[in-house]
């Protein structure tokens, strides 16, 4: 039972991330706003990855210093 409770928020988060990625990809193809959409997607991806790494005790990229901490 606990495993499902842990996996459910991750599934929701990845579902929302997938919908956001789909919307951004649609905008990139429709309006050719590649630079803005790609920058937004990369920022969102890095934020999610760093949040997960912090939560699970992994290593996190320190953007200011450019090193893993």
Biopython code that builds the backbone (N, CA, C, O; Angstrom):
import numpy as np
from Bio.PDB.StructureBuilder import StructureBuilder

atoms = [
    (1, "UNK", "N", (0.820, -1.195, 0.000)),
    (1, "UNK", "CA", (0.000, 0.000, 0.000)),
    (1, "UNK", "C", (0.868, 1.264, 0.000)),
    (1, "UNK", "O", (0.586, 2.219, -0.724)),
    (2, "UNK", "N", (1.926, 1.259, 0.819)),
    (2, "UNK", "CA", (2.787, 2.443, 0.877)),
    (2, "UNK", "C", (3.479, 2.708, -0.451)),
    (2, "UNK", "O", (3.691, 3.861, -0.824)),
    (3, "UNK", "N", (3.830, 1.652, -1.160)),
    (3, "UNK", "CA", (4.527, 1.819, -2.436)),
    (3, "UNK", "C", (3.658, 2.584, -3.435)),
    (3, "UNK", "O", (4.155, 3.447, -4.160)),
    (4, "UNK", "N", (2.361, 2.269, -3.472)),
    (4, "UNK", "CA", (1.460, 2.975, -4.376)),
    (4, "UNK", "C", (1.343, 4.445, -3.986)),
    (4, "UNK", "O", (1.247, 5.314, -4.854)),
    (5, "UNK", "N", (1.350, 4.725, -2.689)),
    (5, "UNK", "CA", (1.259, 6.111, -2.237)),
    (5, "UNK", "C", (2.498, 6.907, -2.625)),
    (5, "UNK", "O", (2.411, 8.104, -2.897)),
    (6, "UNK", "N", (3.648, 6.245, -2.652)),
    (6, "UNK", "CA", (4.885, 6.916, -3.045)),
    (6, "UNK", "C", (4.925, 7.116, -4.553)),
    (6, "UNK", "O", (5.366, 8.165, -5.024)),
    (7, "UNK", "N", (4.469, 6.123, -5.317)),
    (7, "UNK", "CA", (4.538, 6.202, -6.772)),
    (7, "UNK", "C", (3.495, 7.135, -7.364)),
    (7, "UNK", "O", (3.718, 7.689, -8.440)),
    (8, "UNK", "N", (2.363, 7.326, -6.696)),
    (8, "UNK", "CA", (1.303, 8.154, -7.258)),
    (8, "UNK", "C", (1.749, 9.601, -7.489)),
    (8, "UNK", "O", (1.522, 10.123, -8.581)),
    (9, "UNK", "N", (2.379, 10.280, -6.507)),
    (9, "UNK", "CA", (2.832, 11.654, -6.783)),
    (9, "UNK", "C", (3.844, 11.726, -7.923)),
    (9, "UNK", "O", (3.839, 12.685, -8.694)),
    (10, "UNK", "N", (4.709, 10.723, -8.035)),
    (10, "UNK", "CA", (5.678, 10.711, -9.138)),
    (10, "UNK", "C", (4.956, 10.564, -10.469)),
    (10, "UNK", "O", (5.323, 11.210, -11.450)),
    (11, "UNK", "N", (3.929, 9.717, -10.510)),
    (11, "UNK", "CA", (3.169, 9.541, -11.750)),
    (11, "UNK", "C", (2.453, 10.828, -12.137)),
    (11, "UNK", "O", (2.409, 11.187, -13.313)),
    (12, "UNK", "N", (1.896, 11.519, -11.154)),
    (12, "UNK", "CA", (1.226, 12.796, -11.436)),
    (12, "UNK", "C", (2.236, 13.813, -11.938)),
    (12, "UNK", "O", (1.972, 14.534, -12.900)),
    (13, "UNK", "N", (3.400, 13.875, -11.283)),
    (13, "UNK", "CA", (4.425, 14.847, -11.685)),
    (13, "UNK", "C", (4.898, 14.571, -13.110)),
    (13, "UNK", "O", (5.036, 15.497, -13.909)),
    (14, "UNK", "N", (5.148, 13.302, -13.432)),
    (14, "UNK", "CA", (5.609, 12.985, -14.778)),
    (14, "UNK", "C", (4.497, 13.150, -15.804)),
    (14, "UNK", "O", (4.763, 13.467, -16.964)),
    (15, "UNK", "N", (3.253, 12.938, -15.384)),
    (15, "UNK", "CA", (2.133, 13.197, -16.288)),
    (15, "UNK", "C", (2.041, 14.671, -16.634)),
    (15, "UNK", "O", (1.846, 15.034, -17.794)),
    (16, "UNK", "N", (2.182, 15.523, -15.622)),
    (16, "UNK", "CA", (2.160, 16.971, -15.864)),
    (16, "UNK", "C", (3.361, 17.401, -16.696)),
    (16, "UNK", "O", (3.236, 18.256, -17.573)),
    (17, "UNK", "N", (4.512, 16.818, -16.430)),
    (17, "UNK", "CA", (5.705, 17.133, -17.210)),
    (17, "UNK", "C", (5.519, 16.712, -18.664)),
    (17, "UNK", "O", (5.931, 17.426, -19.579)),
    (18, "UNK", "N", (4.899, 15.553, -18.876)),
    (18, "UNK", "CA", (4.635, 15.085, -20.234)),
    (18, "UNK", "C", (3.665, 15.990, -20.977)),
    (18, "UNK", "O", (3.855, 16.277, -22.159)),
    (19, "UNK", "N", (2.618, 16.442, -20.276)),
    (19, "UNK", "CA", (1.663, 17.356, -20.913)),
    (19, "UNK", "C", (2.336, 18.680, -21.257)),
    (19, "UNK", "O", (2.095, 19.251, -22.320)),
    (20, "UNK", "N", (3.186, 19.165, -20.345)),
    (20, "UNK", "CA", (3.905, 20.413, -20.606)),
    (20, "UNK", "C", (4.841, 20.256, -21.797)),
    (20, "UNK", "O", (4.915, 21.133, -22.658)),
    (21, "UNK", "N", (5.550, 19.143, -21.839)),
    (21, "UNK", "CA", (6.456, 18.882, -22.959)),
    (21, "UNK", "C", (5.685, 18.801, -24.274)),
    (21, "UNK", "O", (6.128, 19.339, -25.289)),
    (22, "UNK", "N", (4.537, 18.133, -24.258)),
    (22, "UNK", "CA", (3.713, 18.039, -25.467)),
    (22, "UNK", "C", (3.235, 19.399, -25.937)),
    (22, "UNK", "O", (3.249, 19.691, -27.133)),
    (23, "UNK", "N", (2.810, 20.233, -24.991)),
    (23, "UNK", "CA", (2.352, 21.574, -25.352)),
    (23, "UNK", "C", (3.500, 22.408, -25.914)),
    (23, "UNK", "O", (3.328, 23.125, -26.900)),
    (24, "UNK", "N", (4.667, 22.311, -25.286)),
    (24, "UNK", "CA", (5.822, 23.071, -25.770)),
    (24, "UNK", "C", (6.260, 22.600, -27.148)),
    (24, "UNK", "O", (6.611, 23.411, -28.005)),
    (25, "UNK", "N", (6.240, 21.295, -27.360)),
    (25, "UNK", "CA", (6.619, 20.764, -28.664)),
    (25, "UNK", "C", (5.643, 21.236, -29.740)),
    (25, "UNK", "O", (6.048, 21.583, -30.849)),
    (26, "UNK", "N", (4.355, 21.246, -29.400)),
    (26, "UNK", "CA", (3.357, 21.755, -30.344)),
    (26, "UNK", "C", (3.594, 23.213, -30.692)),
    (26, "UNK", "O", (3.473, 23.613, -31.850)),
    (27, "UNK", "N", (3.934, 24.007, -29.682)),
    (27, "UNK", "CA", (4.220, 25.425, -29.929)),
    (27, "UNK", "C", (5.485, 25.589, -30.763)),
    (27, "UNK", "O", (5.547, 26.450, -31.640)),
    (28, "UNK", "N", (6.486, 24.767, -30.492)),
    (28, "UNK", "CA", (7.734, 24.866, -31.256)),
    (28, "UNK", "C", (7.477, 24.587, -32.726)),
    (28, "UNK", "O", (8.010, 25.272, -33.598)),
    (29, "UNK", "N", (6.666, 23.588, -32.996)),
    (29, "UNK", "CA", (6.401, 23.239, -34.385)),
    (29, "UNK", "C", (5.462, 24.238, -35.052)),
    (29, "UNK", "O", (5.556, 24.481, -36.255)),
    (30, "UNK", "N", (4.558, 24.816, -34.265)),
    (30, "UNK", "CA", (3.559, 25.701, -34.855)),
    (30, "UNK", "C", (4.111, 27.104, -35.075)),
    (30, "UNK", "O", (3.919, 27.679, -36.146)),
    (31, "UNK", "N", (4.785, 27.658, -34.091)),
    (31, "UNK", "CA", (5.222, 29.061, -34.174)),
    (31, "UNK", "C", (6.721, 29.228, -34.356)),
    (31, "UNK", "O", (7.202, 30.353, -34.486)),
    (32, "UNK", "N", (7.451, 28.158, -34.366)),
    (32, "UNK", "CA", (8.908, 28.202, -34.545)),
    (32, "UNK", "C", (9.606, 28.989, -33.435)),
    (32, "UNK", "O", (10.639, 29.616, -33.667)),
    (33, "UNK", "N", (9.042, 28.952, -32.243)),
    (33, "UNK", "CA", (9.656, 29.648, -31.107)),
    (33, "UNK", "C", (10.584, 28.677, -30.383)),
    (33, "UNK", "O", (10.419, 28.419, -29.191)),
    (34, "UNK", "N", (11.534, 28.158, -31.095)),
    (34, "UNK", "CA", (12.387, 27.091, -30.562)),
    (34, "UNK", "C", (13.236, 27.546, -29.383)),
    (34, "UNK", "O", (13.346, 26.825, -28.392)),
    (35, "UNK", "N", (13.818, 28.689, -29.469)),
    (35, "UNK", "CA", (14.750, 29.117, -28.433)),
    (35, "UNK", "C", (14.056, 29.281, -27.090)),
    (35, "UNK", "O", (14.544, 28.786, -26.074)),
    (36, "UNK", "N", (12.926, 29.968, -27.077)),
    (36, "UNK", "CA", (12.205, 30.206, -25.828)),
    (36, "UNK", "C", (11.666, 28.903, -25.265)),
    (36, "UNK", "O", (11.813, 28.632, -24.073)),
    (37, "UNK", "N", (11.044, 28.095, -26.110)),
    (37, "UNK", "CA", (10.454, 26.840, -25.641)),
    (37, "UNK", "C", (11.529, 25.874, -25.159)),
    (37, "UNK", "O", (11.348, 25.210, -24.138)),
    (38, "UNK", "N", (12.626, 25.788, -25.867)),
    (38, "UNK", "CA", (13.697, 24.883, -25.467)),
    (38, "UNK", "C", (14.328, 25.340, -24.152)),
    (38, "UNK", "O", (14.620, 24.514, -23.287)),
    (39, "UNK", "N", (14.538, 26.631, -23.998)),
    (39, "UNK", "CA", (15.077, 27.156, -22.745)),
    (39, "UNK", "C", (14.156, 26.882, -21.573)),
    (39, "UNK", "O", (14.611, 26.511, -20.491)),
    (40, "UNK", "N", (12.851, 27.065, -21.787)),
    (40, "UNK", "CA", (11.874, 26.796, -20.736)),
    (40, "UNK", "C", (11.874, 25.315, -20.373)),
    (40, "UNK", "O", (11.856, 24.959, -19.195)),
    (41, "UNK", "N", (11.894, 24.450, -21.392)),
    (41, "UNK", "CA", (11.884, 23.010, -21.143)),
    (41, "UNK", "C", (13.140, 22.573, -20.395)),
    (41, "UNK", "O", (13.051, 21.792, -19.448)),
    (42, "UNK", "N", (14.300, 23.063, -20.806)),
    (42, "UNK", "CA", (15.538, 22.674, -20.128)),
    (42, "UNK", "C", (15.554, 23.158, -18.682)),
    (42, "UNK", "O", (16.005, 22.440, -17.790)),
    (43, "UNK", "N", (15.066, 24.368, -18.452)),
    (43, "UNK", "CA", (14.977, 24.871, -17.080)),
    (43, "UNK", "C", (14.048, 24.029, -16.229)),
    (43, "UNK", "O", (14.359, 23.723, -15.078)),
    (44, "UNK", "N", (12.903, 23.651, -16.792)),
    (44, "UNK", "CA", (11.947, 22.810, -16.082)),
    (44, "UNK", "C", (12.538, 21.433, -15.800)),
    (44, "UNK", "O", (12.375, 20.896, -14.705)),
    (45, "UNK", "N", (13.216, 20.871, -16.777)),
    (45, "UNK", "CA", (13.831, 19.558, -16.609)),
    (45, "UNK", "C", (14.909, 19.583, -15.525)),
    (45, "UNK", "O", (14.966, 18.680, -14.691)),
    (46, "UNK", "N", (15.755, 20.600, -15.531)),
    (46, "UNK", "CA", (16.792, 20.705, -14.499)),
    (46, "UNK", "C", (16.188, 20.891, -13.116)),
    (46, "UNK", "O", (16.690, 20.335, -12.139)),
    (47, "UNK", "N", (15.111, 21.670, -13.025)),
    (47, "UNK", "CA", (14.457, 21.877, -11.732)),
    (47, "UNK", "C", (13.894, 20.569, -11.192)),
    (47, "UNK", "O", (14.037, 20.277, -10.005)),
    (48, "UNK", "N", (13.256, 19.781, -12.050)),
    (48, "UNK", "CA", (12.696, 18.496, -11.614)),
    (48, "UNK", "C", (13.808, 17.538, -11.217)),
    (48, "UNK", "O", (13.700, 16.848, -10.203)),
    (49, "UNK", "N", (14.873, 17.491, -12.006)),
    (49, "UNK", "CA", (15.972, 16.579, -11.695)),
    (49, "UNK", "C", (16.642, 16.948, -10.377)),
    (49, "UNK", "O", (16.974, 16.062, -9.590)),
    (50, "UNK", "N", (16.847, 18.232, -10.122)),
    (50, "UNK", "CA", (17.499, 18.641, -8.885)),
    (50, "UNK", "C", (16.596, 18.398, -7.687)),
    (50, "UNK", "O", (17.077, 18.026, -6.617)),
    (51, "UNK", "N", (15.292, 18.601, -7.850)),
    (51, "UNK", "CA", (14.361, 18.337, -6.757)),
    (51, "UNK", "C", (14.376, 16.861, -6.402)),
    (51, "UNK", "O", (14.400, 16.509, -5.223)),
    (52, "UNK", "N", (14.362, 15.990, -7.408)),
    (52, "UNK", "CA", (14.403, 14.550, -7.158)),
    (52, "UNK", "C", (15.722, 14.147, -6.513)),
    (52, "UNK", "O", (15.736, 13.313, -5.607)),
    (53, "UNK", "N", (16.824, 14.722, -6.964)),
    (53, "UNK", "CA", (18.132, 14.371, -6.406)),
    (53, "UNK", "C", (18.219, 14.785, -4.942)),
    (53, "UNK", "O", (18.748, 14.039, -4.117)),
    (54, "UNK", "N", (17.712, 15.951, -4.619)),
    (54, "UNK", "CA", (17.738, 16.398, -3.224)),
    (54, "UNK", "C", (16.882, 15.490, -2.346)),
    (54, "UNK", "O", (17.270, 15.147, -1.229)),
    (55, "UNK", "N", (15.737, 15.113, -2.849)),
    (55, "UNK", "CA", (14.812, 14.295, -2.072)),
    (55, "UNK", "C", (15.396, 12.914, -1.795)),
    (55, "UNK", "O", (15.162, 12.348, -0.727)),
    (56, "UNK", "N", (16.145, 12.372, -2.735)),
    (56, "UNK", "CA", (16.666, 11.023, -2.595)),
    (56, "UNK", "C", (18.129, 11.004, -2.168)),
    (56, "UNK", "O", (18.754, 9.944, -2.180)),
    (57, "UNK", "N", (18.681, 12.135, -1.797)),
    (57, "UNK", "CA", (20.048, 12.174, -1.301)),
    (57, "UNK", "C", (21.101, 12.053, -2.373)),
    (57, "UNK", "O", (22.243, 11.694, -2.086)),
    (58, "UNK", "N", (20.732, 12.348, -3.607)),
    (58, "UNK", "CA", (21.691, 12.252, -4.703)),
    (58, "UNK", "C", (22.539, 13.497, -4.822)),
    (58, "UNK", "O", (22.455, 14.406, -3.996)),
    (59, "UNK", "N", (23.353, 13.528, -5.854)),
    (59, "UNK", "CA", (24.218, 14.680, -6.082)),
    (59, "UNK", "C", (23.461, 15.725, -6.884)),
    (59, "UNK", "O", (22.650, 15.388, -7.747)),
    (60, "UNK", "N", (23.723, 16.978, -6.601)),
    (60, "UNK", "CA", (23.021, 18.084, -7.234)),
    (60, "UNK", "C", (24.041, 18.995, -7.899)),
    (60, "UNK", "O", (25.102, 19.264, -7.336)),
    (61, "UNK", "N", (23.718, 19.471, -9.101)),
    (61, "UNK", "CA", (24.601, 20.389, -9.807)),
    (61, "UNK", "C", (24.445, 21.782, -9.226)),
    (61, "UNK", "O", (23.342, 22.329, -9.198)),
    (62, "UNK", "N", (25.545, 22.358, -8.763)),
    (62, "UNK", "CA", (25.545, 23.721, -8.253)),
    (62, "UNK", "C", (25.794, 24.635, -9.439)),
    (62, "UNK", "O", (26.921, 24.735, -9.924)),
    (63, "UNK", "N", (24.743, 25.304, -9.909)),
    (63, "UNK", "CA", (24.831, 26.105, -11.125)),
    (63, "UNK", "C", (25.820, 27.247, -11.027)),
    (63, "UNK", "O", (26.509, 27.547, -12.002)),
    (64, "UNK", "N", (25.907, 27.894, -9.872)),
    (64, "UNK", "CA", (26.795, 29.044, -9.726)),
    (64, "UNK", "C", (28.261, 28.616, -9.804)),
    (64, "UNK", "O", (29.082, 29.300, -10.414)),
    (65, "UNK", "N", (28.576, 27.493, -9.190)),
    (65, "UNK", "CA", (29.965, 27.050, -9.164)),
    (65, "UNK", "C", (30.281, 26.096, -10.312)),
    (65, "UNK", "O", (31.448, 25.871, -10.634)),
    (66, "UNK", "N", (29.235, 25.533, -10.930)),
    (66, "UNK", "CA", (29.456, 24.606, -12.033)),
    (66, "UNK", "C", (30.040, 23.277, -11.603)),
    (66, "UNK", "O", (30.802, 22.656, -12.345)),
    (67, "UNK", "N", (29.686, 22.840, -10.406)),
    (67, "UNK", "CA", (30.204, 21.560, -9.919)),
    (67, "UNK", "C", (29.088, 20.792, -9.219)),
    (67, "UNK", "O", (28.058, 21.354, -8.848)),
    (68, "UNK", "N", (29.320, 19.501, -9.051)),
    (68, "UNK", "CA", (28.364, 18.663, -8.334)),
    (68, "UNK", "C", (28.622, 18.779, -6.849)),
    (68, "UNK", "O", (29.770, 18.783, -6.403)),
    (69, "UNK", "N", (27.543, 18.873, -6.083)),
    (69, "UNK", "CA", (27.703, 18.935, -4.624)),
    (69, "UNK", "C", (26.936, 17.813, -3.967)),
    (69, "UNK", "O", (26.945, 17.694, -2.742)),
]
sb = StructureBuilder()
sb.init_structure("model")
sb.init_model(0)
sb.init_chain("A")
sb.init_seg("    ")
for serial, (resi, resn, name, xyz) in enumerate(atoms, 1):
    if name == "N":
        sb.init_residue(resn, " ", resi, " ")
    sb.init_atom(name, np.array(xyz, "f"), 0.0, 1.0, " ", f" {name:<3s}", serial, name[0])
structure = sb.get_structure()
